[in-house]
Amino acid sequence: MPRKDFALAFVAVRSFMHLFTQADQLACLERVHRHLRPGGCFFVDVYAPDYEKMAQPPNGPFVLRREFDLPYGHRVIRRDRFVRNDPVRQIQHYELKFEEYDAAGALARERIVPMDTRYTFRYELQLLLERAGFEVVDVFRDYERQAYDGTGEIIAVARHPEPGGEIK
């Protein structure tokens, strides 16, 4: 496959967390590395593992996350619930419940969607990036570039090394 020549690449909105094995994660990172030009920048964001959530009993209650109005006058309420944690595979199982109410406030429809995500620890992500050929420049906890402290997001900033291994 021919190499592309991009100066910037990113895997945003926690999309990386839908790769459920390290082999899939590494394949993704290697592909990004192949298409990024030397000196190019790469960002990836995941959420920091939440130990309190991991320790929750299974099948907890739904918790309100968001409410919003649709253009045609209906209102949507989104609730999430933790289903269970698989610590061996580092996968958390959730359910997202969407309730749509008509203009009179009556329930028009409801849908429950399963969502699984694989959590990745900071140094695991760093090692995967390095193994794929990147140099990790920094790791932040949010998009305001606050230093990573084990909470919030894990936003890794990496570069494809310049020839000779130097980052400019």
C-alpha positions as CSV (number, residue, x, y, z in Angstrom):
1,M,0.0,0.0,0.0
2,P,1.4,3.4,-0.9
3,R,2.4,5.7,1.9
4,K,0.4,8.9,2.2
5,D,1.9,12.2,3.4
6,F,-0.2,13.8,6.1
7,A,1.1,16.4,8.5
8,L,-1.6,15.8,11.2
9,A,-3.7,12.8,12.2
10,F,-6.0,12.2,15.1
11,V,-8.3,9.6,16.6
12,A,-10.8,11.7,18.5
13,V,-13.9,11.3,20.5
14,R,-12.6,8.2,22.3
15,S,-12.9,6.2,19.0
16,F,-9.7,4.3,19.9
17,M,-11.6,2.7,22.8
18,H,-13.7,0.7,20.3
19,L,-10.6,-1.3,19.4
20,F,-10.9,-4.3,21.8
21,T,-7.5,-5.9,21.6
22,Q,-4.0,-4.6,21.7
23,A,-3.4,-6.2,18.3
24,D,-6.2,-4.0,16.8
25,Q,-4.9,-0.9,18.6
26,L,-1.3,-1.5,17.4
27,A,-2.5,-2.1,13.8
28,C,-4.4,1.2,13.9
29,L,-1.4,3.1,15.2
30,E,1.0,1.5,12.7
31,R,-1.4,2.4,9.9
32,V,-1.5,6.0,11.1
33,H,2.3,6.1,11.4
34,R,2.6,4.8,7.8
35,H,0.5,7.6,6.5
36,L,2.0,10.5,8.6
37,R,5.0,12.3,7.2
38,P,8.2,12.6,9.3
39,G,7.7,15.4,11.8
40,G,4.0,15.0,11.5
41,C,1.8,15.2,14.7
42,F,-0.7,12.7,16.0
43,F,-3.3,13.0,18.7
44,V,-5.3,10.2,20.4
45,D,-7.8,10.6,23.2
46,V,-9.3,8.0,25.5
47,Y,-10.8,8.4,29.0
48,A,-8.7,7.6,32.0
49,P,-9.8,4.4,33.7
50,D,-12.2,5.2,36.5
51,Y,-11.5,2.8,39.4
52,E,-14.8,3.7,41.2
53,K,-16.7,2.7,38.1
54,M,-14.8,-0.5,37.8
55,A,-15.7,-1.5,41.3
56,Q,-19.4,-0.8,41.0
57,P,-21.8,-3.7,41.3
58,P,-23.1,-4.9,38.0
59,N,-26.3,-3.7,36.4
60,G,-26.6,-0.4,38.3
61,P,-29.3,2.1,37.8
62,F,-29.6,4.4,34.8
63,V,-28.2,7.9,35.4
64,L,-29.3,11.0,33.6
65,R,-26.6,12.2,31.2
66,R,-28.1,14.6,28.8
67,E,-31.4,16.2,27.7
68,F,-31.9,18.0,24.3
69,D,-34.7,19.1,22.1
70,L,-35.2,17.9,18.5
71,P,-36.1,20.4,15.7
72,Y,-39.6,19.0,15.4
73,G,-40.6,19.7,19.0
74,H,-39.7,16.3,20.7
75,R,-37.4,16.1,23.7
76,V,-34.8,13.4,24.2
77,I,-33.4,12.2,27.5
78,R,-30.3,10.1,27.5
79,R,-29.5,7.9,30.5
80,D,-26.5,5.6,30.9
81,R,-25.9,2.7,33.2
82,F,-22.9,0.6,34.0
83,V,-23.5,-3.0,33.3
84,R,-20.2,-4.7,34.2
85,N,-16.5,-4.5,34.0
86,D,-14.2,-7.2,32.5
87,P,-10.9,-6.5,34.1
88,V,-9.1,-9.3,32.2
89,R,-9.9,-7.8,28.8
90,Q,-10.1,-4.2,30.1
91,I,-13.6,-3.8,28.7
92,Q,-16.5,-1.9,30.4
93,H,-20.0,-2.7,29.3
94,Y,-22.6,0.0,29.4
95,E,-26.2,0.6,28.2
96,L,-27.4,3.9,26.8
97,K,-31.1,4.6,27.1
98,F,-32.7,7.1,24.8
99,E,-36.2,8.3,25.7
100,E,-38.0,10.5,23.2
101,Y,-41.0,12.5,24.4
102,D,-43.5,14.2,22.1
103,A,-44.6,17.8,22.5
104,A,-47.3,16.8,25.1
105,G,-44.7,15.0,27.2
106,A,-45.8,11.5,26.4
107,L,-43.2,8.8,25.7
108,A,-43.0,8.4,21.9
109,R,-40.3,5.8,21.8
110,E,-37.5,4.3,23.9
111,R,-34.3,2.6,22.8
112,I,-31.5,0.9,24.8
113,V,-28.2,0.6,23.1
114,P,-25.3,-1.5,24.4
115,M,-21.9,0.2,24.3
116,D,-18.6,-1.5,25.2
117,T,-15.3,0.3,25.5
118,R,-11.8,-0.9,26.2
119,Y,-10.0,1.2,28.7
120,T,-6.3,1.8,28.2
121,F,-3.9,2.9,30.8
122,R,-1.5,5.9,30.2
123,Y,1.7,3.9,30.0
124,E,0.1,1.1,28.0
125,L,-1.0,3.8,25.4
126,Q,2.5,5.3,25.5
127,L,4.1,1.9,24.8
128,L,1.7,1.2,22.0
129,L,2.6,4.5,20.4
130,E,6.3,3.9,20.8
131,R,6.0,0.4,19.4
132,A,4.2,1.8,16.4
133,G,7.2,4.1,15.8
134,F,6.0,7.3,17.4
135,E,7.7,9.5,19.9
136,V,5.3,10.7,22.7
137,V,5.7,14.4,23.1
138,D,3.2,15.0,25.9
139,V,0.1,13.6,27.7
140,F,-2.7,15.8,28.9
141,R,-5.9,15.3,31.0
142,D,-8.0,17.7,28.9
143,Y,-8.1,19.9,25.8
144,E,-6.9,22.9,27.9
145,R,-3.5,21.0,28.0
146,Q,-3.5,20.4,31.8
147,A,-1.0,17.8,32.8
148,Y,-2.3,14.3,33.1
149,D,-3.1,13.5,36.7
150,G,-4.9,10.1,36.4
151,T,-8.3,11.6,35.9
152,G,-10.4,12.9,33.0
153,E,-9.0,12.1,29.6
154,I,-5.7,10.7,28.4
155,I,-4.8,12.9,25.4
156,A,-1.5,11.7,24.0
157,V,0.4,13.9,21.6
158,A,2.9,12.1,19.5
159,R,5.1,12.7,16.5
160,H,6.5,10.7,13.6
161,P,10.2,11.1,14.2
162,E,12.2,13.1,11.6
163,P,14.9,11.2,9.7
164,G,17.6,10.6,12.3
165,G,15.1,10.2,15.1
166,E,14.9,13.9,16.1
167,I,11.6,15.7,16.8
168,K,11.6,19.3,15.6
